[in-house]
Amino acid sequence: MQFSVKISDYQKNTMVNMSDAELIGKDIIDGELKIHISESYYGTQLVDKDQATSFLKSASILNLVGKDTISLAIELGIGSESGVKIISDIPFLIIFNT
């Protein structure tokens, strides 16, 4: 299991954008809504579960996409199922811990 990650600073907070690696480059279409899971947003750095766990725990703002990514966050107690939005069978979750 690999995760694609991009880490940046946003208004003095650490922001982590993370996706299941296999979703990078995919388009998700639901009616009029089209979302492109891009390398420029979700990163090119591939990490394993241990590294992903460290990044998730250290972030103030998280933008997550994918079943494995969101399952890991929820398993760690970061975010909850109730905040997950499903678009064309792909889960999305945004978390602010500021």
Stockholm file with secondary structure:
# STOCKHOLM 1.0

chainA/1-98         MQFSVKISDYQKNTMVNMSDAELIGKDIIDGELKIHISESYYGTQLVDKDQATSFLKSASILNLVGKDTISLAIELGIGSESGVKIISDIPFLIIFNT
#=GR chainA/1-98 SS CCEEEEEEEETTEEEEEEEEGGGTTCEEEETTEEEECCHHHHCSEEECHHHHHHHHHHCSEEEEESHHHHHHHHHTTSSCGGGCEEETTEEEEEEECC
#=GC SS_cons        CCEEEEEEEETTEEEEEEEEGGGTTCEEEETTEEEECCHHHHCSEEECHHHHHHHHHHCSEEEEESHHHHHHHHHTTSSCGGGCEEETTEEEEEEECC
//
